[in-house]
Amino acid sequence: MAKPNKKGPTKTVDIACAGCKAPLYKYRKGGKGALVKCFKERIVKDFTEQEGICPQCGGQFARDTLMRGAPALKMIGGKVTMK
């Protein structure tokens, strides 16, 4: 499988915790679909202290994984919202 494009899309989305609405990431997302994964190289701004854990409520919203040979965060369904 091909690696994701490092430069990636130009459109950024704000990702927040679904429970407490705390901001988590500013991310360069491609496509119109739901947020399933976040490639780490596409994260523009990171508001978290621990990877995959909300800084405000302490809930886990993602798991660390490798996708297409690149490090990524696999989102847990219903734990994050996207604006």
LINHU-V726110 format. One record per residue. N is the residue number from 1. RES is the residue in one letter. OMEGA is omega in whole degrees, -180 to 180 (999 if undefined). Layout:
n,res,omega
N,RES,OMEGA
N,RES,OMEGA
This chain:
n,res,omega
1,M,-179
2,A,176
3,K,177
4,P,180
5,N,-177
6,K,179
7,K,173
8,G,-179
9,P,-179
10,T,-179
11,K,178
12,T,176
13,V,176
14,D,180
15,I,-178
16,A,177
17,C,-179
18,A,-177
19,G,-174
20,C,178
21,K,178
22,A,178
23,P,-179
24,L,-177
25,Y,162
26,K,-167
27,Y,176
28,R,-176
29,K,175
30,G,177
31,G,-175
32,K,-173
33,G,179
34,A,179
35,L,-178
36,V,-178
37,K,176
38,C,173
39,F,-175
40,K,-179
41,E,179
42,R,179
43,I,-178
44,V,-179
45,K,-177
46,D,180
47,F,-177
48,T,175
49,E,177
50,Q,-178
51,E,177
52,G,-179
53,I,-179
54,C,-179
55,P,-176
56,Q,-176
57,C,177
58,G,180
59,G,178
60,Q,-179
61,F,-178
62,A,176
63,R,178
64,D,-179
65,T,173
66,L,177
67,M,-177
68,R,178
69,G,-180
70,A,178
71,P,-177
72,A,173
73,L,178
74,K,-176
75,M,175
76,I,-175
77,G,176
78,G,-177
79,K,-180
80,V,173
81,T,-174
82,M,178
83,K,999
